[in-house]
């Protein structure tokens, strides 16, 4: 009779981004509301992990949103990990550092090492209690192969490192081999159009070599299959600079939202476990504003909001209004818009002016064409600009375009609360 289990069950999740902050609303305890939402999402994920009770739990990086997270974020992470390993003492947790976790200075220690070192906590009666090191394996500055002989399993854990610096080979002595890594794989994100970003992508051929039973990836915030055994699990919350893009991709893939992956290494059976949303994030159907008066556009905005299931209150909502001239945007009912902003956690009315069309001169040559807008110019400039390692090119572009939109709307909406309201 074999001393090894017939199979090994793992659960793969990633991109927790604890400590993420957005907008200016706070909870009654004085915590940024979105930070509290992200913390709650991880707590719910731990609840589900305890229910599933896998043999191995893989976390694909970006546990924290910043290299130096707040004490609140650190304490929440430790409490949840402690709850997890207490409930599942036989499970093994393996974590790799993502680009948000990785210090760029050699003098700075990755905060994830805390979870292997033990902790001192204060009980409710005010006494200090020394907690033992958590049974969690962390790979931060270099790759680490972790063997679990009783499972006949080897996990190669690779943090956010430049492609080509780690030899991605399975362990020939193990029955099961799993690769856990954080990074961008070729073809996973929108096509790269600059050499700097393309050079930092992981060739998909590196991940599909024979010998890997499962490849667990982190960094991309939407669940995605790259090969039969190669997957991004996606994030637990909408914490990227472009949540609207995430929503569009999830809709196109018919995904129910965020979640985690369960995989049986013996049978290959896989299940995506969706997690309930902490707070609805909605991108409403766009309004075509061409030819509308300000009063008509006001009515269309109210109608769009009125169709939200369960109402607007407490939600994160974007509404795009296309082809709205500047003078129409200035004449909108800003008092009514402020009321919408008060009801939502965040209501973003994204008004886009008509595109300018260049006409060819009467006696000149050349066909009519679209004159590059300021947004086009900014987009191309940011895509051509060199960036340091660790900066996500498309995230930088999305952030720049967002700031440009807010600046362009500042004049007609200057009596409105700030964009994060």
TILUM-816189 format. One record per residue (C-alpha): residue in one letter; z negated, y negated, x negated. Coordinates in steps of 0.25 Angstrom, whole numbers, always signed. Each point is the difference from the previous one (the first is absolute). Last residue first. Example, Ala and Ser with C-alpha at 12.3 -4.5 7.8 and 13.67 -1.06 7.14 Angstrom:
<atoms>
<S; <-29; +4; -55>>
<A; <-2; +14; +6>>
</atoms>
This chain:
<atoms>
<X; <+14; -247; +63>>
<X; <+7; +5; -13>>
<X; <+12; -10; +2>>
<X; <-10; -12; +2>>
<X; <-4; -6; +13>>
<X; <+11; -8; +7>>
<X; <+2; -15; -1>>
<X; <+10; +2; -11>>
<X; <+9; +8; +8>>
<X; <+13; -7; -1>>
<X; <-2; -5; -14>>
<X; <-7; +13; -5>>
<X; <+11; +9; +5>>
<X; <+8; +0; -13>>
<X; <-12; +2; -8>>
<X; <-5; +12; +8>>
<X; <+14; +6; -2>>
<X; <+0; -3; -15>>
<X; <-13; +7; -1>>
<X; <+5; +12; +7>>
<X; <+12; +0; -9>>
<X; <-8; +0; -12>>
<X; <-9; +11; +5>>
<X; <+12; +9; +3>>
<X; <+6; -2; -13>>
<X; <-13; +3; -8>>
<X; <-2; +12; +9>>
<X; <+14; +4; -4>>
<X; <-2; -1; -15>>
<X; <-14; +7; +0>>
<X; <-8; -5; -11>>
<X; <-6; +11; -9>>
<X; <+8; -3; -12>>
<X; <+3; -15; -2>>
<X; <+12; -6; +8>>
<X; <+13; -5; -5>>
<X; <+7; -9; +10>>
<X; <+13; +5; +6>>
<X; <-6; +5; +13>>
<X; <-8; -13; +1>>
<X; <+12; -9; -2>>
<X; <+9; +8; +10>>
<X; <-11; -1; +11>>
<X; <-2; -15; -3>>
<X; <+15; -3; +2>>
<X; <+1; +9; +12>>
<X; <-12; -7; +6>>
<X; <+6; -14; -3>>
<X; <+12; +4; +7>>
<X; <+13; +5; -6>>
<X; <+12; -6; +7>>
<X; <+7; +10; +9>>
<X; <+15; +1; -2>>
<X; <+13; -6; +5>>
<X; <+11; +6; -8>>
<X; <+5; -6; -13>>
<X; <+11; -11; -3>>
<X; <+0; -15; +2>>
<X; <+9; -8; +10>>
<X; <-9; +0; +12>>
<X; <-13; +3; -9>>
<X; <-7; +13; +3>>
<X; <-11; +0; +10>>
<X; <-14; +3; -5>>
<X; <-9; +6; +10>>
<X; <-15; -3; +1>>
<X; <-9; +10; +6>>
<X; <-8; -4; +12>>
<X; <-15; -3; -2>>
<X; <-10; +11; +0>>
<X; <-13; -1; +7>>
<X; <-11; +11; -4>>
<X; <-11; -2; +10>>
<X; <-12; +7; -7>>
<X; <-12; +4; +9>>
<X; <-12; +5; -8>>
<X; <-13; +5; +5>>
<X; <+6; -3; +14>>
<X; <-7; -9; +10>>
<X; <-1; -12; -8>>
<X; <+14; +0; -5>>
<X; <+5; +1; +14>>
<X; <-8; -12; +4>>
<X; <+6; -7; -12>>
<X; <+14; +3; +5>>
<X; <-3; -6; +14>>
<X; <-5; -13; -7>>
<X; <+13; +0; -8>>
<X; <+9; -1; +12>>
<X; <+13; +0; -7>>
<X; <+7; -13; -3>>
<X; <+0; +1; -16>>
<X; <+6; +14; +1>>
<X; <+11; -6; +8>>
<X; <+3; -11; -10>>
<X; <+0; +11; -11>>
<X; <+11; +8; +7>>
<X; <-4; +14; +4>>
<X; <+11; +10; -3>>
<X; <-10; +12; +0>>
<X; <-14; +1; +6>>
<X; <-8; +11; -7>>
<X; <-13; +4; +6>>
<X; <-11; +6; -9>>
<X; <-13; +5; +5>>
<X; <-14; +5; -6>>
<X; <-8; +3; +12>>
<X; <-14; -5; +5>>
<X; <+4; -4; +13>>
<X; <+15; +1; +3>>
<X; <+0; +8; +13>>
<X; <-2; +15; +2>>
<X; <+14; +3; -1>>
<X; <+8; -12; -4>>
<X; <+9; -5; +10>>
<X; <-7; -13; +2>>
<X; <+3; -4; -14>>
<X; <+15; +1; +2>>
<X; <-1; -8; +13>>
<X; <-8; -11; -7>>
<X; <+10; -1; -11>>
<X; <+12; -1; +10>>
<X; <-7; -11; +8>>
<X; <-2; -8; -13>>
<X; <+14; +2; -4>>
<X; <+5; -5; +14>>
<X; <-9; -12; -1>>
<X; <+5; -3; -14>>
<X; <+15; +1; +5>>
<X; <+7; +13; -3>>
<X; <+15; +0; -5>>
<X; <-3; +10; -11>>
<X; <-14; +5; +1>>
<X; <+2; +15; -1>>
<X; <-14; +6; +1>>
<X; <-4; +11; -8>>
<X; <-7; +13; +5>>
<X; <-14; -1; -4>>
<X; <-6; +5; -13>>
<X; <-13; +6; +2>>
<X; <-13; +3; -8>>
<X; <-10; +7; +9>>
<X; <-14; +1; -6>>
<X; <-7; +12; -6>>
<X; <+12; +8; +3>>
<X; <-4; +15; +3>>
<X; <+4; +9; -11>>
<X; <+12; +9; +0>>
<X; <-1; +14; -6>>
<X; <+13; +4; -6>>
<X; <+1; +15; -1>>
<X; <+6; +9; -10>>
<X; <+2; +15; -1>>
<X; <+4; +4; -14>>
<X; <-6; +14; +2>>
<X; <-8; +2; -12>>
<X; <-2; -15; -4>>
<X; <-5; -4; +14>>
<X; <+2; -15; +1>>
<X; <-7; -10; +9>>
<X; <+6; -15; -1>>
<X; <-7; -12; +3>>
<X; <+2; -12; +11>>
<X; <+6; -13; +3>>
<X; <+9; -2; +12>>
<X; <+6; +9; +11>>
<X; <+12; +2; -8>>
<X; <+14; +0; +6>>
<X; <+7; -2; -13>>
<X; <+7; -13; +5>>
<X; <-13; -5; +6>>
<X; <-8; +3; -13>>
<X; <+10; -7; -8>>
<X; <+0; -12; +9>>
<X; <-15; -1; +0>>
<X; <-1; +1; -15>>
<X; <+10; -12; -1>>
<X; <-9; -8; +10>>
<X; <-12; +3; -9>>
<X; <+7; -7; -12>>
<X; <-10; -5; -10>>
<X; <-7; +14; +1>>
<X; <-13; +4; +6>>
<X; <+4; +6; +13>>
<X; <-10; +11; +1>>
<X; <-3; +14; -5>>
<X; <+12; +0; -10>>
<X; <+12; +9; -1>>
<X; <-1; +15; -3>>
<X; <+12; +0; -9>>
<X; <+6; +14; -1>>
<X; <+7; +10; -9>>
<X; <-1; +14; +4>>
<X; <+13; +1; +8>>
<X; <+6; -12; -7>>
<X; <-2; -15; +1>>
<X; <-8; +0; +13>>
<X; <-6; -13; +4>>
<X; <-13; -5; +7>>
<X; <+1; -16; -2>>
<X; <-9; -8; -9>>
<X; <+7; +4; -13>>
<X; <-10; +0; -12>>
<X; <-5; +15; +0>>
<X; <+7; +13; -2>>
<X; <-5; +15; +2>>
<X; <+10; +10; -6>>
<X; <-2; +14; +6>>
<X; <+3; +14; -5>>
<X; <+6; -5; -13>>
<X; <+6; +11; -9>>
<X; <+14; -3; +0>>
<X; <+4; -15; -3>>
<X; <+1; -9; +13>>
<X; <-10; -11; -5>>
<X; <+7; -4; -13>>
<X; <+14; +1; +7>>
<X; <-5; -11; +9>>
<X; <+1; -9; -12>>
<X; <-13; -9; +0>>
<X; <+3; -15; +1>>
<X; <-4; -10; -10>>
<X; <+13; -2; -6>>
<X; <+6; -3; +13>>
<X; <-10; -12; +2>>
<X; <+5; -6; -13>>
<X; <+15; +3; +2>>
<X; <+1; -8; +13>>
<X; <+6; +4; +13>>
<X; <-10; +10; +4>>
<X; <+4; +8; +13>>
<X; <-11; -1; +11>>
<X; <-11; +9; -3>>
<X; <+0; +15; -2>>
<X; <+13; +2; -7>>
<X; <-5; +1; -14>>
<X; <-15; +2; +1>>
<X; <-11; -11; -1>>
<X; <-13; +4; -5>>
<X; <-13; +7; +1>>
<X; <-2; +15; -3>>
<X; <-5; +13; +4>>
<X; <+8; +12; -4>>
<X; <-5; +14; +5>>
<X; <+2; +13; -6>>
<X; <-5; +13; +7>>
<X; <+0; +14; -7>>
<X; <-5; -6; -13>>
<X; <+3; +5; -14>>
<X; <+14; -7; -1>>
<X; <-7; -14; +2>>
<X; <+11; -9; +6>>
<X; <+8; -11; -8>>
<X; <+0; -15; +2>>
<X; <+0; -4; -15>>
<X; <-7; -14; +1>>
<X; <+6; -13; -6>>
<X; <+13; +2; +6>>
<X; <-2; -9; +12>>
<X; <-10; -12; -3>>
<X; <-14; +4; +4>>
<X; <-7; -2; +14>>
<X; <-9; +12; +0>>
<X; <+4; +15; -3>>
<X; <-9; +12; +5>>
<X; <+6; +13; -3>>
<X; <-7; +10; +9>>
<X; <-1; +15; -4>>
<X; <-4; +10; +10>>
<X; <-4; +15; -1>>
<X; <-11; -4; +11>>
<X; <-12; +5; -8>>
<X; <+7; -5; -12>>
<X; <+0; -14; +4>>
<X; <+8; -7; -11>>
<X; <+1; -15; -2>>
<X; <+11; -6; -8>>
<X; <-2; -15; -4>>
<X; <+10; -11; -2>>
<X; <-5; -12; -7>>
<X; <-7; -14; +3>>
<X; <-5; +4; +14>>
<X; <-2; +15; +4>>
<X; <-12; +2; +9>>
<X; <-7; +14; +4>>
<X; <-10; -1; +11>>
<X; <-12; +9; +0>>
<X; <-9; -13; +2>>
<X; <-10; -2; -11>>
<X; <-14; +1; +4>>
<X; <-7; -10; +9>>
<X; <-13; -7; -6>>
<X; <-8; -6; +11>>
<X; <-7; -13; +0>>
<X; <-11; -3; +10>>
<X; <+2; -11; +10>>
<X; <-4; +8; +13>>
<X; <+14; +1; +4>>
<X; <+4; +6; -13>>
<X; <+6; -8; -12>>
<X; <+12; +7; -7>>
<X; <+2; +3; -15>>
<X; <+13; +6; -3>>
<X; <+7; +12; -7>>
<X; <+11; +0; -11>>
<X; <+12; +6; +6>>
<X; <+1; -9; +12>>
<X; <-2; -12; -9>>
<X; <+13; +4; -8>>
<X; <+8; -7; +12>>
<X; <-5; -14; -5>>
<X; <+10; +1; -12>>
<X; <-6; -5; -12>>
<X; <+5; -13; -6>>
<X; <+1; -2; -15>>
<X; <+14; +6; +0>>
<X; <+5; -11; +9>>
<X; <+10; +3; +11>>
<X; <-11; +6; +8>>
<X; <+6; +11; +10>>
<X; <-5; +0; +14>>
<X; <+11; -8; +7>>
<X; <+11; +8; -8>>
<X; <-6; +13; +5>>
<X; <-11; +8; -7>>
<X; <+0; +15; +3>>
<X; <-10; +7; +8>>
<X; <-4; +15; +2>>
<X; <-10; +5; +10>>
<X; <-4; +15; -1>>
<X; <-6; +6; +13>>
<X; <-12; +10; -1>>
<X; <-11; -11; +3>>
<X; <+8; -4; +13>>
<X; <-10; -8; +8>>
<X; <-7; -6; -12>>
<X; <+13; -2; -7>>
<X; <+5; -9; +11>>
<X; <-12; -8; +3>>
<X; <-1; -3; -15>>
<X; <+14; -4; +0>>
<X; <-2; -9; +12>>
<X; <-13; -6; -6>>
<X; <+7; -3; -13>>
<X; <+12; -7; +6>>
<X; <-9; -8; +9>>
<X; <-8; -4; -12>>
<X; <+12; -4; -8>>
<X; <+6; -8; +11>>
<X; <-13; -8; +2>>
<X; <-2; -2; -15>>
<X; <+14; -7; +0>>
<X; <+12; +6; -7>>
<X; <+3; -3; -14>>
<X; <+14; +7; -2>>
<X; <+4; -4; +14>>
<X; <+4; +7; +12>>
<X; <-9; +12; -2>>
<X; <+4; +15; +2>>
<X; <+14; -4; -5>>
<X; <+3; +15; -4>>
<X; <+5; +13; +5>>
<X; <-13; +6; +5>>
<X; <+1; +15; +1>>
<X; <-11; +9; +7>>
<X; <-1; +14; -3>>
<X; <-5; +12; +7>>
<X; <+2; -6; +14>>
<X; <-11; -2; +10>>
<X; <+9; -6; +11>>
<X; <-12; -6; +8>>
<X; <-6; -6; -13>>
<X; <+13; -6; -3>>
<X; <+2; -6; +14>>
<X; <-14; -7; -1>>
<X; <+4; -4; -14>>
<X; <+13; -7; +5>>
<X; <-8; -7; +11>>
<X; <-9; -6; -11>>
<X; <+12; -4; -8>>
<X; <+6; -7; +13>>
<X; <-14; -7; +2>>
<X; <+1; -6; -14>>
<X; <+14; -5; +2>>
<X; <-4; -6; +13>>
<X; <-12; -7; -6>>
<X; <+9; -6; -11>>
<X; <+9; -5; +11>>
<X; <-12; -7; +7>>
<X; <-5; -7; -13>>
<X; <-15; +4; +0>>
<X; <-10; -11; +5>>
<X; <-9; +10; +7>>
<X; <+5; -5; +13>>
<X; <+14; +4; -4>>
<X; <+9; -10; -7>>
<X; <+14; -6; +3>>
<X; <+7; -8; -10>>
<X; <+13; +9; -2>>
<X; <+1; +11; -10>>
<X; <-10; +8; -9>>
<X; <+2; +13; -7>>
<X; <-14; +5; -5>>
<X; <+4; +15; +1>>
<X; <+15; +2; -2>>
<X; <+0; +14; +5>>
<X; <+14; +3; -6>>
<X; <+0; +15; +0>>
<X; <-2; +13; +8>>
<X; <+3; +15; -3>>
<X; <-8; +11; +6>>
<X; <+0; +14; -6>>
<X; <-1; +14; +4>>
<X; <+1; +12; -10>>
<X; <+4; +14; +4>>
<X; <-3; +14; -1>>
<X; <-13; -4; -7>>
<X; <-1; +6; -15>>
<X; <-9; +12; -4>>
<X; <+11; +9; +4>>
<X; <-4; +14; +6>>
</atoms>
